[in-house]
Amino acid sequence: MSQIVERSKSYGSAAHLLGEIPHEGRSAKSSLLWMVLTALAIRLIVMVFLLPEQLDPSRDHWHFGYETGRIARSIVQGHGFSSPLFADTGPTAWMSPIYPYIVAGVFKVFGIYTTASAVVLLSLNALTSALTCIPIFFIARRTFGDRAAKWSGWTWVFFPYAVYFPVERIWETWLATLLLTVLFLFALELGDGPGGASSNDYQPEARPTWLNWIAFGLLSGLTALTSPAIVSVLPFLGGWACYRLHRSKQPWFSPALVSALAFILFVSPWFIRNYETFHRFIPFRDNMGMVLRLGTKGATNHWAAYDLGPWHSDSEWLQFQELGELGYMAKEKKQALEFIGANPGWYAWTTLRRAVFIWTGFWSFDRAYLAEEPLDPPNIFLCTTFTVLALVGLWRALRSNPAAALLYTLVLVTFPAIYYITSPEVYYRRPIDPLIVILAASLVPARRGVQKRSMQKQSPLPSGSVTANSRSPQV
């Protein structure tokens, strides 16, 4: 009995999170290796066909990383973190710093806007997407079992969004997706606690694993400075873990405080830089006013009025240069709030349409719109199918594993909310796609023969214990 309990605890160890698969998991290690290699190969093959899009020289290589590429170029040329658009407009907080500095590092070695840099950056995107198979596998195994883990991992290998988008543009999304997925797995680990929070027995000898909580805080800071949209999810990941520890009568306040301090320590240099540069508090990015205004331009023939932003509108670009970045963002925020106040019904209806678009891919079947977005019909089918499957998987999880289901729900509800009230994009839902894939894959039933043999091998254990054949401890 003690061997079984110890084995079940080992699946929640920090070493296991880092990939030290136990002896009986060698087949899983081999499966993971093949998942990652197959995923990487597929994405690199697709990259060959999409590479020319990055090398388009029009608008001074605008398609090569967009604002990220501009800031990276400025860094390499010695002008610092500045000029996100088409001229030298001075220091910027348009983007958070992690990914632009990664791009700048590649530019420094392989050249600005060169073919070699494009290949390296898209390959890195492909690699991060492929590596996401690993946390997907462990999250699924932890919450739904071995079969769901294998189906989740292999589904991600061939998942169209995870194949196409990483090599379609140079952006931080795929690094953010990997980081968020690892944080989700980390939250499951922290929620179990050093003594196994799934146990109802209080263990006075249990102590918080401080290193894990510090690492969670630092990783959260790295993720926040990579993609600030994920900041909305972080309190729920940490809060869920704290609640689990509280329920199992294990210490939670002190480790949570240490984790929060680690987070603050990591992000503070960027906050300080922004304050010293702009003489005001700018926590992550300064472009919220602009994206809010893009969602209140009044036109609904498309899901985003990007042609009305400073990227494409000459008048908006002129205002950006005249007012400066902060002045322009303040002007956009003021106009957005005035429009919402004058048109609350329109804004509520459009917000609902944006939510539907995020979860189904549907915006309009108007002929003019479909001529502009010809891939919308297959995208609507794929997006809606996985949304429905994920919701069914979540409903089943609420009955079989309600604690884990709550964590899935918190992330899926919280993350996309910012895009309902601002402006959406097909690209924006991608960081939560791994969770959607896991929930969908959890619906795959076990083969009867396998299920029967598994039941025969299980020994009668007390209620709440974990069997030797189980890879789905109570989370």
Beta strands, then each sheet from edge to edge (+ up, - down):
end
